[in-house]
Amino acid sequence: MSDEVRDMMGVALAGEPALGLEFDRVVADGRRRRTRRRVAALAGTAAGIVTVVAATTALTGLAGSAPAQPAGSASATAAPAHPGCVVPASANGFIDLPRGTASPAELSESGRLTEAFRKVALPAGVEASQVQLCVIRDSWGGTIPLTGGQRVTVYLRPRGGQAPGECVSHPGAECSVRTLPDGSIARVNSPDPSLVYIEVWRADGTFVRVDETGGDVSTKRVLSDDVLLALATAPQLKVELSGPPMPAEPSDRRAAELDTVIATALPAGLSAEPAPGSDRGWRFRVSQGGYKAYANLTDAKGTGWALVELQAPADGAVTCGNQPGCASVDLAGGRKGAVTTTVQQPGNVTVVTLNARAADGTMITVLTSDAEMGTGHRSRPTPPLSEADLVRIAELPGLHW
C-alpha cells in the first residue's frame, strides 16, 4: 500500500488533519537522509501497490525479475578487483525496492563500477574511497557521506530506452531540464536549500541519479549543481549490462491527458469537490512515481470519497491471493481484476477497492468509501461508487500509462 493512499484512508476513516502534499514529505524525508520515490516506486514497487487495503489482493509473477544480461562488452564480463556487493532487501533510500539477491553478472558489474567510481575526481574534502556501488534491482547504488550531516546517493541503471523526464510542478520547488553537449538530457530538481536531485538520461545508454540530502539538522548543501552534474556524467559510471525496458517518467502533460479520460466517468448526479488540503478535485497529479486523482463525491445521499491511482507498467497478474473479503472480477479484453470490501472501525466505514491492470501492464487502483475525506464521518449509507462503477472506470480505454 502506498503511503499516500494509507494517509488518505486514515483521513477518511479517523478524521485526522487534512492531507499534505506528498512532495512536502519528500523534502522532510530527504532531511532524514532518505530519498523518496515516485518517483515511487517504479516497477519494483508494484507488489506493494496491490494491497491498497490491509490484506487485499496479491500480484503474482513479480517476485524476481529476470536479472540483467551482459551487453557483450568485454569489460562487462572481465573479473573486477572488487567482488561486488548487494543492497539488503530491507534497505531504504533508493528508487528501486532492493531485491536482496544478484546474478553473477550483476555482482561483476557491481565490482567493476565500484572500482571505476573510485577513479572519479571529487572535490577536495570529499572522501569516497570506501564507497561501493552495490546491486539494487537491475540497478546499482551507494552513498557518500559529506560534512555537516549531508550525504550524496548515487543510483544508476541501464536507460532501457526511457525518454528523458520532464519537470513536474510542485509548489516552492525549482526544476530545470537541459541538453548536454553530448546529447544527454539532465533534469535538476531542488525542493529546498538542503535537498537536490540530478537525473541524467545519458547518451551512452545509462540513467544516473545523484541526490544530495540533508541530515536532521542540516540546512545547506555541500556540493554545487555543477559538481553533482559532473559526477552524474562521469564516464566511469557507464553501465555495461543491458536491462529491462523502462516506461516514461510521469509528467504534468500526461496527467492533463488523463484528466480528460476520467472527466465524464462519474455517474450522473454526483458532484466532485477537492478534498481538504488539495486543489485538484477530480483531476490527476503526479504523485509517488505515478498518477493520482481523488475527490469527495456528493449527491442527495451524502458525501463519500473516491480515488484513482496509476502506477508504471509491470509484469504480473492481479489475483485475490486467498485474502478474505476479495472477489475476482472479469474486465474487458480478457483482463482480471480483484475487488475487496472492508468495514473499518470505528465508524462502521466501508471501503471498496478494485485492483486491475491495463492492457499495457499499468497498475490501476480505484477506491471508494462512504466516509467524507477530511472529516472521517460516514455520511451516506453506501459508497458513492458501486462495484460496477469501479469496473467501468478501470475499463476506460485511455486509462493507462
N, C-alpha and C positions, 0 to 999 in steps of 0.2 A: 504494500500500500504506500503510495507516495505521501510524503509529509504533508503536502498542502491539502490533499483530499482528506487526510486524517484531521487536519486542523479545521477544515470546513465542516466535517461531520461533528467535531467537538463543539463548534459554534452552534450548529443547528440543534444538537442534542442536549447540550448542557448550559446554553445561554452564556457562553464565555464572551469576552470582548470581541469587537469587530475584527475581521480579517485584516492582516497587514500584507504588504506586497512580499511575495516570495523573494524578490530581488533584494529587499532590505535584509532578509535573513542571510542572503549570500554574503553581504558585507559583514554582518555580525560573525558568521562562521569563518570568514576569512581572517578576522581578528583572532579567532581561536585556532588559527593555524590549520584550518580545514578548507579545502576547495569544494564549493558546492557545484553540482551539475544543473542540468537541464537539460544548464545544458544537459541535466539528469540524467541524466542516466540515459545513455544511448541504448543500443540493442541489448547490452549486457544486463540492464535493469528490468527488462520486460517481465521476468518471472516475479518480481516484486510488485508489479502493477496489477497483476491478475487478481490478487486478493485485496480488493478495494475495501471490502468489509471483512472484519476478522473471520478467518476460516471460511472463505468462499471458494472461488474456482481455482483450478490448477492448470498450469500451462505445461504441456509435455513437449519434449524434443529440444529443450534449451539448455539442459544441464551442462553439456560440454560441447561447445562449438568446435569445429574442426580446427586444429592448430594451423598456423601459417606454414606455408611450404617455401622452400628455397626458390629464389627467383633465377637461379642459375649462375649467380656471381661466384667466382672462386673465393673471394674474401668472406662470402656468407657461410661457406662450409669449412673454412680453414679453422684449425683448432686455436682458440684465443688463449692468451696468457691468463686471463681471468676466467674462472669456471662458470660464471653466470650465477644468477640468483632468481628467486621467485618471491613476489609480494604475497604475504599470507592472505588467505581468503577473508580473514576478519579485518583487514586493514581498511582505513578510510583515507580520504583526501585525494583520490584520483577520479578522473572522469568515468572510467570503467569500473565495474564491480569485479574485484580480483577473482580469478579462477582458482588460485591456490596451487595450480599444477602447471607444468610446462613440458613441451616436447623437447627432445634433444636439440632440434634446430633452433627453437626459441631460446633455450639456455645458451647455446653457442652464440646466438646473436646478442644476448644479454652481455656475455663476456666481451664480445668484440666492441659493442657500443660503450661499455664501461671503460675499456682501455682507450678507445678513441676519444671519449669525453674528457679524459684526464689530460689530453693534449690541447684542449681548447683554452685560449688565452682569456683569463679572467682579470677583473680589476684588482689592483693592489689591496690586500687585506681580506680578500675573499678566498677562503681555503676550501678546495673541492677534491683534495687528493683521496679522500675516503668515500666519495660519492659512488654509489652503484646504481646502474640503470637496470632494474630487475623486471622480470616478466610480470605483466598485469593480466591482460586478456587480449591476445592479438595485439599487444601494445607493451611499451616499456616505460619505466619512470623511476624517479628518485628525487631526493631533496638536498638542498644546500643550505646549511644554517648560516645566517648573517648576523651582524651586530644588532643590538637593540631588540632582540627577540624576533626579528624578521626572518623569513626563510623563502627560498626560491624552490618551486616544484617544477620539475622538467618531465613532460609527458610527450611521447612520440609513438607513432604507428604508421603503417602504410596508408597513403592517402585514399586508396581504394576507389579512385575515380570521383571522389566527392568534389562538387563545385565549391568555390570559396564562399564563406559565410558572409552575411550582411550584418550591418548594425541593427540592433533591436532597441526600441525606445524604452527607457527606464528613467524615471524622474531623478534628476541630480547626477546622472552618470554621463561620462564623456566617452565617446566612441568614434573611431575613425577607421577607414579602410584605405589602404594604399597599395599601389602596384610597385613592386621592387624591380631593380634593373634587369634581373634575370627572368622576369615574368612571374615570379612568385607573388602571391597576394597575402598581405598581412592585415589583421584586424587587431586594434588596440582598444581595450576596454579598461576604464578606470572608474570604478564606482565611488571610491573615496580616497583621501590622501595616503592611506596605508595599504591600498589594495589595487593591483593591476594584473591583468592577464593579457598576454600577447599570443595570438594564434597565427600560424603561417601555413598556408597551403602551398607547399614548395613545388617548384618546377621539377625537382628531381623525384617526385612521387611520394614524398614524405609529408606527413602532417605533424607539426610540432606546436605544443602549447607550453609557454613558460609563464608561471604565476609568481608574483611576489606578494606574500600575505603577511599580515602583522601578527605580533604576539598579543597577549591580553592587554598590555599597557602601551603597545607601540602606537605612535601617532604619525610617523613619517616613514617614507620609503628610503631604502639604501641605494638601490640601483636605478639609473635613469631608464626611460623608454628605449633610448638608443642602445644602451648596454644590453638590455634584455632582448631587443630585436636582433642584435649581433649574435647573442647566444642562440636564439631560435633558428637563425640562418646559418650557423656554423656548419661547414661541410662535413665535419666529423659526426654529425647527428643524422646522416642519411641512413634510413632503414633499408637493408638489403634482403629482406624477406617480403614476399607478396602477402596480401591479406584479403579479407572479405570485402565485397563492395560496400561502400558507405552511403547511407541516404543523405540527402541535402540537410544542411543545418536549418532549424526552424527560423522563420523570418516574419517581420510585420507584414510583408507583401502577401505571403501565403495565408497568414491569419485573416487578412481582409478578404481574400478569396473564399476562405471557409465561412466567413460571416454570411455570404450570400447563399451558401449551401443550407444553413440552418435557419435563415431568416423567416421562412414560412413553415417551419417544421412543427410548430406548436399547434395543438388543437384549437379550434375556434372557441372564443370566449375566455381564453387565458391571456392575461397581460403580464409582461415580463418587466421587472424592475431590478436595478442593480442591488446587489447585496451590500450591507453596511461595509464601508471600507473599500468599495470598488466603484468605479465609474463606467464599467464596461457593459453592464446589463447582459443581454443575450448575445454577446459578441465574444469572439476568440481573442486571446492574447497569448504570447509566448511565455511559457512557464515551465521550469524544471526540465528543460530539454524537449518539451512538447508543446501542445496547444490545449488551452482550457477555455471553456465558456460556461458560465454559471449565472444563475439569477433566481430571485424569488418570483414565483408564479402565483397569480391571484385570479380567482373567479368568485362566483357567488357563494361557493362552499368554503372559502377561506384562502389562506396563503400557505404554500409549501415551497420547496426549492428543487432545482434540478441542475445537473452538471453534465457536460460532455467533455471528455478528455481523449486526446490522441497522443500516442507515443510511437516512436520511429518503427518502421517495418522490421520484423524479425521472423525467424522460423518458429514453428511450434503450433500445436493445435490447442484450442480452448476446450477444457473439459471441467466437469464438476469436481473431479478428484475425490469422489466419495464423501464430499462435505455435506453436512446436514443443511436443509433449507435451500438446496440448489437443484435446479432442473435444467436439463439440456433443451435447447430450442433450435428449430431449423430456420435458417435465414436464406435470402435469395442467393442464387448461384451455387447452391450446394454447401454453403458455409454453415458452421455450427456456432451457436452462442450458448452462454450459460447465465441463467437468471437466479439470483439469490435474494430471498426476502428475509429480513431480520427485524425483530422488535427490540428496541433499545429501551433500557430503563435508566433513570426514572423517566416518567412521562409517557410510557407506552407508545413510543415513536417508531413508526415503520420506515424502513429504508429498503428500497428495491434497487438492485444493481444488475445491469447487463454487461457482460464482457464478451467481446467478439473480435474478429479480425476482418479487415477489409481484404479485397482480393489481392492487394499488393503486400499484405502482411502487417499493415498498420494495426496497432492495438487500439481498439475502440472501447471506451468505458462510458456508460450512461447511467447516472444515478438519479433517483428522485425520492423525496421524503415528504411526509405530511406535516413537518415542522417548519417554522419560518427561520431562515438563516439569519443569524444575528441576535435572535432572542431565545431560540431553542424551544419556543412554545408550539405545541401541537394545536393548530387552529382549524383543522379540517378533518373529516372522517377518513379520508384516504389520500395518498399522494396525488399531486396534480396530474402526473402522467401514469397511464396504465402500462401494463407489460406490453401490450400491442403498440403503444406509442414508443416505448423504448426500442422495440424491434424495428419499427418503421424508421426511426432516426438512424439506427445503426445500419440500415439498408440504403440510406441515401447514396446515390451513385457518386457524388462528389466528395463524400466524407472519407478522405484518405490523405496520406502524407503528400 
